[in-house]
Amino acid sequence: MRPLKILATLALFSLLSACSWFGGDKVAPDVPEQQLYDEALSALEADNYSLAVEKLQLLEARYPFGRYSEQAQLELIYAYFRNYEPESARAAADRFVRLHPNHDNIDYAYYLKGLTAFEEDRSFFEKYLPIDVSQRDPGAALESFESFSTLLNRYPQSEYAPDAQKRMQYLKNRLATYEIHVASYYMRRQAWVAAANRGRYVVENLQETPAVPDALAIMAEAYTELNMHDLAKNALEVLQLNYPEYQIRPFKQDSATLLQAASFGLLGGAEPAEPARPTPAADRLRAEAQERADAEEQANKRSLFSRMTFGVFDDEDTAE
């Protein structure tokens, strides 16, 4: 019996070896952290975002506490965003905020989370063809607005704050126009109270948007239908005082498209700037130090030139 057991064991090992030789799972060799990070950066620079996602995921899995771990998590948010994976980008941003609440680049995580929602429902056709986006559900716009608002409230000096503020203004216009679209729907169905409430919401909460005069006109018309003539008169007076060139049209009839009000320069105009990749804090400090050194060098050169020319050209240099 013992020789048979030995033979059976040898046969089993042979079969296992054969399976491993002819197509069994191969374990990838360990790749140094520096090499993985460099490969991920090369993929990002080459706009190969799917490969960048793969490399950054592998880097995070194999070196969760490595020297590039936190930066790789930021890069991964950006790679997900550029690879059109909005859900993964938002999840990665939320995870980064949760794990690193005091990180120097946490403002970038909030910015890119807002930007992901901003771009999520803007298809190619919406960007370049005359489609009225005001009729779409504004859920993604609201989420984007909240993320940008958090960024501006917590980090007003962030380098991403100016772009976030511009996008928030677009989002306010987008949300205000959606409210006008819904109010017009109620007007055509003679739901005067609902229409007046939508108009009042725009006037009270979405001021300084191009939709405000339409909101005032809807309020005036709806209150007139409700025999609330004092409120109708107030709305009309505010409209005529602040928008004297506005042409009142009956919203209870089918109105023209709201495309012109809904685009606000984005359709057929300049697109918002492409987001930059995250800048590590160390690189930012080095860049600022280099700028200061360059400025001092330039000042020294100008001072030497002034001495050599006895100050003759100082006024001209200042004018330039």
Disulfide bonds with the S-S distance in Angstrom:
none
